[in-house]
Amino acid sequence: MKQQYKEYIKLNKTILLGFTASIIISAIAAQLFSGQAHYLNATPTLMVDYIVYFSTFGSLFYFDNRKKYVLESGKTDKSTLKKDLIKIISSFGIGSGIYNN
């Protein structure tokens, strides 16, 4: 299998695991706040959803790609890391905007 496809599979696996963890934990949070008013349920549940998703995704993405950003000298390849972070953050920003609307 080509290296490019392996990278896509790792990224999709990371997104899927983050999404799954987010759904499970936010469902538990929604159940905990079910006795509250709707806005008092939705706000903390949404915050829990985003915190769990981005922390899970960020951790898994780091562990999958930590060797990719290390130069032979042992230093971090900041330019490649910066480009990839901009791509990821912009795609999540667009995705979140579509999801929330």
TORTITI-703011 format. One record per residue (C-alpha): residue number from 1; residue in one letter; x, y, z. Coordinates in Angstrom, 2 decimals, always signed. Last residue first. Layout:
<rs>
R  num  residu       px       py       pz
R  NUM       a        X        Y        Z
...
</rs>
This chain:
<rs>
R  num  residu       px       py       pz
R  101       n   -25.30   +25.44   +10.92
R  100       n   -23.14   +23.90   +13.65
R   99       y   -21.83   +21.09   +11.45
R   98       i   -20.97   +23.41    +8.55
R   97       g   -19.04   +25.76   +10.79
R   96       s   -17.39   +22.87   +12.59
R   95       g   -16.24   +21.37    +9.30
R   94       i   -14.81   +24.69    +8.08
R   93       g   -12.95   +25.19   +11.32
R   92       f   -11.82   +21.58   +11.39
R   91       s   -10.43   +21.93    +7.87
R   90       s    -8.68   +25.17    +8.81
R   89       i    -7.19   +23.65   +11.96
R   88       i    -5.93   +20.57   +10.13
R   87       k    -4.37   +22.46    +7.23
R   86       i    -2.79   +25.07    +9.52
R   85       l    -1.43   +22.29   +11.73
R   84       d    +0.08   +20.52    +8.71
R   83       k    +1.82   +23.66    +7.48
R   82       k    +3.15   +24.47   +10.98
R   81       l    +4.48   +20.95   +11.50
R   80       t    +6.23   +21.01    +8.15
R   79       s    +7.83   +24.36    +8.96
R   78       k    +8.68   +23.40   +12.54
R   77       d   +10.70   +20.30   +11.75
R   76       t   +11.45   +19.49   +15.39
R   75       k   +15.05   +18.86   +16.38
R   74       g   +16.67   +15.43   +16.64
R   73       s   +19.42   +16.18   +14.10
R   72       e   +17.78   +13.78   +11.66
R   71       l   +14.65   +15.94   +11.77
R   70       v   +11.58   +15.08   +13.83
R   69       y    +8.15   +15.99   +12.45
R   68       k    +7.16   +12.62   +10.98
R   67       k    +8.26   +10.71   +14.08
R   66       r    +5.44   +12.23   +16.16
R   65       n    +2.80   +11.36   +13.56
R   64       d    +0.60    +8.61   +15.03
R   63       f    +1.19    +9.66   +18.65
R   62       y    +0.42   +13.30   +17.88
R   61       f    -2.71   +12.48   +15.90
R   60       l    -3.94   +10.27   +18.74
R   59       s    -3.44   +13.02   +21.31
R   58       g    -4.96   +15.74   +19.15
R   57       f    -7.98   +13.64   +18.19
R   56       t    -8.70   +12.67   +21.78
R   55       s    -8.19   +16.24   +23.06
R   54       f   -10.22   +17.68   +20.19
R   53       y   -13.13   +15.30   +20.58
R   52       v   -13.28   +15.29   +24.38
R   51       i   -13.11   +19.07   +24.69
R   50       y   -15.57   +19.66   +21.85
R   49       d   -18.20   +17.27   +23.21
R   48       v   -17.73   +18.40   +26.81
R   47       m   -18.38   +22.00   +25.71
R   46       l   -21.43   +20.90   +23.73
R   45       t   -22.80   +19.02   +26.74
R   44       p   -22.07   +22.01   +28.98
R   43       t   -24.11   +24.31   +26.72
R   42       a   -26.91   +21.94   +25.71
R   41       n   -28.13   +20.98   +29.17
R   40       l   -28.32   +24.45   +30.66
R   39       y   -29.89   +25.64   +27.41
R   38       h   -32.54   +22.93   +27.66
R   37       a   -33.37   +23.58   +31.31
R   36       q   -31.87   +21.09   +33.74
R   35       g   -32.99   +17.56   +34.61
R   34       s   -31.13   +16.09   +31.64
R   33       f   -27.75   +17.42   +32.81
R   32       l   -26.31   +14.01   +33.70
R   31       q   -27.90   +12.45   +30.61
R   30       a   -26.35   +15.11   +28.40
R   29       a   -22.96   +14.45   +30.01
R   28       i   -23.27   +10.71   +29.34
R   27       a   -24.23   +11.41   +25.72
R   26       s   -21.26   +13.82   +25.52
R   25       i   -18.92   +11.04   +26.68
R   24       i   -20.16    +8.48   +24.16
R   23       i   -20.37   +10.84   +21.19
R   22       s   -16.96   +12.38   +21.85
R   21       a   -15.27    +9.01   +22.23
R   20       t   -16.73    +7.91   +18.89
R   19       f   -15.75   +11.16   +17.13
R   18       g   -12.20   +10.96   +18.44
R   17       l   -11.95    +7.32   +17.35
R   16       l   -13.32    +8.18   +13.88
R   15       i   -10.99   +11.16   +13.44
R   14       t    -7.96    +9.09   +14.46
R   13       k    -8.93    +6.23   +12.17
R   12       n    -9.44    +8.69    +9.32
R   11       l    -6.00   +10.17    +9.93
R   10       k    -4.33    +6.75   +10.09
R    9       i    -6.12    +5.66    +6.91
R    8       y    -5.11    +8.87    +5.14
R    7       e    -1.46    +8.39    +6.15
R    6       k    -1.51    +4.78    +4.96
R    5       y    -2.91    +5.96    +1.64
R    4       q    +0.01    +8.35    +1.14
R    3       q    +2.51    +5.63    +2.04
R    2       k    +1.28    +3.46    -0.81
R    1       m    +0.00    +0.00    +0.00
</rs>
